[in-house]
């Protein structure tokens, strides 16, 4: 099966030309002083860059794009990635087929994607779905872009999908349920746009890899369970519950839920585009009591439209140290109480089902470090998930052929704990600084090269200084 896919893929590189079909190849070499790939060289790369080096990465891509002049059309993408050196591997980073009718589309396979409101070009990673892990196999129905109503003053964007987790954690054969709904007020060309929406992700079904002879050996996975997963209703009298249901399923929710409630404000003028956004995170219904409302991702970006050496500046702040153990300021202001205040929101760890990751990379923001990535070592849990992190991004160009980018993050990590007051000092935190400078050179419309210089220093991951050199060639 794999051989057939590869023969089809490489054969298509030299098939009869089609203006909608394109292909490219890329080679990337990575080396560092200690054999650990710097954080910002490997992160947000869909799991395609190894943790260890020296090494060589080869990528080949082939795809057909939509013809947007047609009412309906289809497209596909196939991308093969191979590692050689200190780590060796080969897989299909992307492989999907998609059909479109107007702004609606249905697709199936592995596809690179990011979910959330914010600036995708400068973020340190959107909270719940960031483009850091290998794409998960899914089938999805949704809109490609915002559907416009009221002469363009209102817009709606939505997706609904079903996916399959890997079997590398404590749970095997688990499913993903994922849906998003976002709205926009203001025309796309208006000076001011307001955005709001929610993304909802659920790990459900499957069975424990190691059976202990208790009610958590088999998780319910029937259509009646799927109904409760999708609707998050707690009234178990609507549909009969699966006999495999545990006390946790019956008393709270089926599966493990997480996501974010997002808001954004965009101002655009002739010379400047400003985007301000907030992703308020949740894993339980305690978001309603506002107990965890100060946990989340906040960001602002500025895009300069005039020709200048600096064309974008961005700033993000990630905070996850409340974890439901003390009332936020806004909850205190409105006099809202929380009966679960002593309980900890142990973000991304998901209890016995396994952590929020796919193919050993976090599905959410890479600022959440898996234990296996750290100098302490360990498995695929997030032991230090009470985080404060500042991220700064700058980009610009020297001339028409030279572009540059700079990322800098300063993060503080602590263990989750029961505490009823805010963490006011950094005494409990471990510090980590990571940065990368990127220089890109465009030689022609077909050939681009990139040089990345990354640096890590701190208490969480291996201190390293590394270099990446890559070349990307568009075959057609």
N, C-alpha and C positions, 0 to 999 in steps of 0.2 A: 504493500500500500504506500509506504513512505517512498520507495523507489519510483513508483508511478507518479507520485506528486512531484518529485524532483525532476524527472524527465520532462513532465509537462511544463514545469516552471522554467527550466533552463532552455527548453526548446522554444518557448514563447519569446525568449530574448531575441531570437533571430528569425522570428516568423514574419509574415508579410506585414509591413508597417500599417498602423492604424493611428490616426491623430489623437484618439482618446486613450491609447495604450502606451505606457511608459515603463522604462526599466532603468535600474541603476545598480552600481556596485560601490562598496565602501570598504576600506581597510583602516584599522586603527591599532596603533602600537602603544602600550602602556608600560611604564617602568617607574619605580620609586626607590627611595633609599633603604626601605625596610621590607619591601615586598607586600605592603598593604596599599590598596588603591585608595587615594584620598576621597573623602566623603562626597564632595561636590563634583568629582569626575564620574563616580559610579551611580549617584542618586538621580531619580527622575528619568531614568533611561529604560524603563519597562523591563528591568531585570536583565538587560543585555550586556552589562559590563561586570566582570568578575570582581569578587572581593579581594583576590590575591593576584599578584603580578610578579615578574614580568610576563607579558603575554601579547598575543596578536589576536585581534577580533576581525572576522570577515563577515560582511553582510551583503546579501543580494536581494534586490526587491523588484517585483514586477506587479503592475496594476493597471486597471482600466478605470478611468474617471467618469463621473456623470456628465452628460451633455445637458446642461441646465436649460437649454432652449427647448428641450423636449418635455412634454407633459409627464411622461414616464420613461424610465431608463434603468439600467443596471450597472453595477460596478463590482470590482473585486480587488483584493490586495493579497499578495503572498510575499512574505519576507523570511528568508532563512538566515540564521545567525550561527556562527561557529567560533569557538574559542580554542586556542592552542597555546601552550606554554606551561605555566605553573598549574593552571586549571584547564581541563579539556572537556568540551561538550559541544553538542550540535542539536538544534531544534528549530521549529518554525515559530518565530516571534509573532508573526501575523499570518492568518489564513482565514479569510472570510469572503462571503458573497452577499451582495446587498441589492435590493430592488427598491425603486423610488416611484411614487406617484405624487406629483406636485411636491409639497414639502413633507409628505409622509414617507417613511421608509421602513423596511423590514430587513434584518440581516441575521446571519448565523455564522458562528466561528469565533476565532480570536481576532480582536480589533483593538487598536490603541485608542484610549479614550480617557477623559478626565471629567469629573462631575463636581459642580459647585459654582457659586458666583464669585468671581474675582478675576484677577489678571493672570492668565495662564502663562504668559511669557516671562514673568518675573517672580512668581510665587516660589516659596520653599516647599510647596506641596499642599494642595487642598486637603482638608481634614480627613474625609472618609474615603476618597477615591482620587488618587493623585497622579497616576501614571508612573509609579515607582516599581510596581511588580509586573511580572509577565502577564499579558492580557489573559483573562479567564475565559474559557469557552462559554458562549452565551447564545441565546436567541433573543432578539429584541425587536419590539415594535415601538415607533415613536416619531417625533418630528425632527427634521434635520436642523431647523432653525425656528424662530418664533413665527407662529401663525398670527397674522395681523388682522385686527378687527377695528371697527369704528374709524374707518379711513386711516388706519395705521397708528392710531393713538393708543391702542391696547394690543398687547402681544402675549401669547401663551406658548410655552415650550414644554414637552412632556416625553417621558420614556417609560417603558414597562418591559422587564426582561426576566428571564430564568437562566441560571447558570449552574455550573458544576465545579465544586472545589476539588483540589488535589487530595491525595490520600497520605500526605506527608506528616499530618498531625495526629492527635489522639482519636480523631473521628474520621471514618472513611465513608465514602459515597454520600457526602453531605451536599445539599443544594444551596444555591444563592437565589433569593428573591430580591429584586431591586426595582425601585420606581422613583421617578423624579417629576416634580411639577414646579414650573417657574412662570412668573408673570412679569410683564413690563408695562409701565405707564409712560407714554411719550413716544413720539415717532422715532425711528432709528436715526433720523437726521436732526432731531430736536436738540436744543442746547442742553436740556435737562432730561434725564431718564431715571426713573425709579424702578428697581427690580426687587422681587421677593420670591421666596420659594422654599422647597424642602426636598431633601433626598433621603430615602428610606432603604436600608440594607438589612437583610436578614440571612443568617446562617441557620439552616434548619434541616431536619431529616438526618439520614445516615445512621451509623452505629459505631459503638466504641471499638477501637482497634484491639484493645485488650479487655476482654470480658471479665467482669468481677462478680457476675451472678446477681446483679441488682437491677433496679428499674431504669438505670441509665445505660444499660447495655445496648438497647435498641431504641432509637428515637422515632416518634410517630412521623409518617411521611405520606399519608393518604390525602385524598382530595378534601376531606373534611378538615384535616389539619391545615392544608394549604389555605382554605377559606379564612381560618383564624390568623394565619401568618400574614395574609394580605390585608385583612380588615383591621387587625389588632383589637378586635372586639373581645371582651372578657365574659360575655354572657354565654356560657357553655351549653345552654339549652337550645340555642338556635339550630345547631347541628350536633349529632351524636359525636362524642370524642373517641379517638382511637384507643383501643385497650392497652396500647403501649405507653400511653400518656403518664408522665410522672407527676408528683405533687407540684413540681415547679411549673409544668405546663398547664395544669388545671388551675393553679392559684394565681399565676401571673400571665406569661405569654409563651406561646410555642416558639422555640428557637431563640437565638440571640439577636437582638436588634441594635442598630446604631445608625447614626447619620448626623445631619446638621440642618438647622433652620437658618436660611441665608437672607441677607438684605444687602442691597448695593445702591449707590448713588453715582450717576455719571454726569459730568458737566463737560461739554465740548464746545470750543470756540474755534476761530480760524487758526489760532496759533497753539492751542493747548487742549489736551484731553485729560481730565482728572477722573479717577475712579476710586471711590471709597467703599469698602465692603466689610462685612462681618459675617462669620460663620459660627453660630452658636450651637454647640455640640450636645448630643444626647445619647444615652444608651438605655434609659428607662423613662417612665412618665414623669420623673421628677423635674423635668424641664418646665412642666406646667407650674410648679410651685416656685419657680425662679431660683431654686436653691443653687443650681449649677450655671446660672445664666452668665456669670463672669468667666466661665471656662469656654474657650473657643479661639478662633483665629480672626484677627483684625488686620486690615491692610489698606494701604493707599498707594496709588501709582500716578505718575505724571508723565505724559507723553508729549514731547515737544514736536510740533509739526514743521517748524522752520529748519532749514539746513544748518546744523550746528554739530560740534564734536560730541556733545551729549544729547541724546534723543529720548532717553527714558530713565526715570528714577523711581524706585519703589521701596516701600518699607512695610514689613509685616511683624506682628507680635502674636505669638502663640502662648496661651496660658491654660494649663490643665491641672493646677495644684489645688483647686477647691475640692473637686471630686465628691461634692455633695455633703461635705462634713461641716460646713459652716454656712450660714445664710449670707447670700450676696447682699450688697448694699441696697440694691433696688427692692429685694424681697423685704428687707427691714423697713425700708421707706413706706412700702404699702402694707406693712404689718402682716405679711404672709408667713405662716408657719409650715414646717415640714416634719411630719411624724417619723420620717426615716432618716433623721439628721445624723444618727450615729453610724449609718451604713456608708460604705465606701463605693464610689463609682470607679471600678478598677478598669479604666479605659483600655480597650483593644485586647484584653485578656480572655474575655468570653467564657469564664468558668472552665468546666471540664471539656467543653467542645473543642477547644483549641483557639489560638490567638487569631487576630485579624490580619492574615497574611496569605500569600499564594506563592508557591515555589520559593519559599524561604526569603521572601521580601514582603515588607509591609504593603498592604493595599492602600493605606492612608498616607498621611504625610511622613516622609522619611525622617523627620526630626524625632519621631518615635523610634528609638533604636531597639531592634531585637537583641536579646541577650547574646546570641551567637555572633553579632557584629562587634561586641564590646571587648575590652581588654579583660573583663572578668570572665567572659565566655558564658556558655550555657546553651539552652535550647531556643525555641521559638516563642518565648514569652517576653513581655515588656515589664521587667521588674521595676525599673525606675521611670514611671510614667506620670509623675507629678513634675510638670515641665514649665519653665519660663524661657522663651527663646525670642531673640531679636534677629531679624533677617533684613539685610540691605542689598539692593540690586541696582546696578547702573549699567547702561549700555550706550553705545554711540558708534560713530564711524570716523575714520581718519580721512578717507577719500571714498570714491565710488567703489573701490575694490577691497578696502580694509575696514572690517568691523571689529569692535571689541566689547567684552562683557566682563563684569565683575560681580561676584557673589560673596557675601560675608555673613556668617551666622555666629552668634554668641548665645550659647544655650546653657541652662542650668537644670540638672536632673536630681530628683529625690524619690524615695520610696513612697508609695501610697500608705496612708496611716489614718487612724482615727484621731481626729483633732477637731475641736470646736471653735478654734480661733484661726485667723488667717496666718499664713507664714509671712512674717514681717522681715526676716533677714535671709541671707544666703548661706547661713551656717550649715543647713541641712543638705545643701545642694552640691553636686559635682559639676564642675565647669567644663565646657567644651567649645573651642573655637575652630571653625572650619571656613576656608575660603578658596576661591578659584579665580584665576584670570584667564580669559579666553580671547584669543586673537584669530580672526577668520580672514582668509584671503581668497578672493574670487578671481580666478584666472580667466574664466570664460563663462558663457552661459551653461556649459556642461561640467566644468571642473571647479570644485571648491576644496579648500584645505582648512584645517583647524589645528591650532596649538593650544593646549590647556595646561596650566601650571597650578596644581592644587596643593594645599597645605592644611594639616590638622595638628592641633595641639590642645591637650587637656587631660581630663581624668576618665573619659568614657571610651574613646576609641584609640587605636594605636597612633602615636605621633608619627607623622609621615610627611614627606615632600615628594611629590610625584609629577610626572610629565606624561601627557598624551598627545600623540600626533596622528592625525587622520586625514584621509583624502576621500572625497565623494565624487564619483563620475556618473553623469547622466548619459546612459547609452542612447536613449531616444526619448 
